[in-house]
Amino acid sequence: MDQFTTILTIGVFAVIAVILISIGFTGASDMPLLAMGIPLLLLMGFAAFYMASIKAVVVTDSAVVVERKVGERSYSLGEIEEVRPITDELNLSLRLFGNGGVFGYMGWFRSSALGTYQANANRRDARILLTFKDGKQLVLSADQSIDLAADIAQRLAGNS
């Protein structure tokens, strides 16, 4: 994760901790559903964000594989039309559905420069855009995004 995402994740965790502590100290024992339910929901959401976060992006001869903490998602190279690094096109993106910073950026977003796109990224400073033949767009991130984009482009050229 980049520095901003790390700070955002720690900040959200701190807010959740304050909520949990305040619920515990307010004497919500007469409302066990509130005292147990809200903290449980917050912790489950936080755990879900962690499990969906990106562990690595791996390029094989036939696919781009996004490895998550739990599970993976594969995108066939045959479906990808173009790959390119992106920088400032996403700065003012609107989150349509998903997670906008806790352990990364996952879900559906919209920007004036790109339109609607899906993101599976854990960095804001090292992103690439995959454009698929059906018009869908996917933003990925990696520590070496330029190398990742070049690797995918080379494999796309070899498959054409």
C-alpha positions, 0 to 999 in steps of 0.5 A: 500500500502507498502512504496515503492508503496506509494512513487512511486504513490506520485512521479508519481502524482508529475510528472503529476502535473509538466507536467500540470503546465508547460503546463499551463505556456507555453502559450499553449493557441494557441493549445487548444487540447494540453493544454486540451487533454494531462492533461485530458488523464493523469488525466483519466489514473491516475483515472483508476489506482485508480479505479482498485486498490485493496481494499481488498481480501476476502475469502468465502467458494466458492471463493477468491474475489478481491475487487477493489475501483470500482468492484470486481473479483472472483476466484472460489476455485474449480479452484485453485490448490495451494496457497503459500506465495512468497517473492523474486521470483518476484523481477526482473519481466518484465511488459508485460501489466498493471500498475507497481506501481501506486496504486499497481501492476495490469496486466500481468508480467513475471519473470524467476522464475514463468514465466507469471503471473497476478498480483492484488497486492498493496504490494511488501512485502506481496504476495501470489501466486495462481496456477490454474488447467489450469496453470495460476498464480495469485499474490495477496497481503494482509496485512496479506498474511500468514494468507490469504494463510493459510485460502485459503489452509484450504478451498481448503483442505476442498473442496477436 
